[in-house]
Amino acid sequence: MTAIETRLLERLKQLPPGRVADVVDCVEFLAAREERTAVAARLGGAMAKLDALNLAPLTEDEIEEEVQTARQARRQGA
């Protein structure tokens, strides 16, 4: 365990339960923000790869067909 982890645990032990819950909420918020940042970076990379393919954009009709196909597949699987 690192020095900062030890220090945090010692400080947590001194807090009342309500404050420990606040700390947990804060840590979970920070972890979720980090996860969103990582997901956004992966999405950006995927979009760059897709853009590099130089594919023609889908028409509204093609998008609608894809949506309907996915819905039908989902209904059949349910």
N, C-alpha and C positions, 0 to 999 in steps of 0.2 A: 504494500500500500504506500502511495506517495505521501509526502509531507502535507500537501494540500488536502488530500482525502482524509488523513488523520485529523487535521485541524477542523475540517468541515464536520466530521462525525462528532468530535468533541463539542463543537458549538451546537449541533443539532440536539445532543443529549441534554443541553441546558435549556432548550426551548420547551414551552408548554405544547401539548398536543395540537392545539389549534394553529399555532405558528408552524409546527412541523408540516401540517397539511398545506399551509400557504407555500412553504418551501417546495413541497412536492409538486404543487400546481405550477409554480414558477419553473421548475426544472422540466416538467413535462411540456410547458409552453415553449421553452427554449429548444428542447429536443425536436418538437414538431416543426419549429421554424427552420432548424438545420435540415430536417428531412425534406421540407418543401423546397429549400434552396438546392439540395442535391437533385431532386426530381426535376426542377426547372432546368438545371444544367444538362441533365440527360435528355430532356425534351428538346432543348435548344440544339444539342448535338444531333438528335434524330432529325430535326427539321432541316438542319444544314445538309445532312446526307441525302434527304429526300429532295431538297432543292438542287443538289448537285446532279441528280438524275435527269434534270431538264425535261420532266414530263409535262405534257399539256394539262392544264387544270381541268378538273371534272366539271361537267355541266350540271345544272340543277336536276335534270332528268336522270343522269347517272348516279347522282347522290341519292335521289329518291329511290331508285332501283336497289342500291346497296342497302339502304335503310329497310326497305320492305323485305329483302332477302334475309337480312339479319333477324328481323322480327319473326318471319316465318320459321326460320331455323330454331329460334328460341322457343316458339310455341310448340314445335314438334318435339323438342327436347324436354319440355316441362311435363 
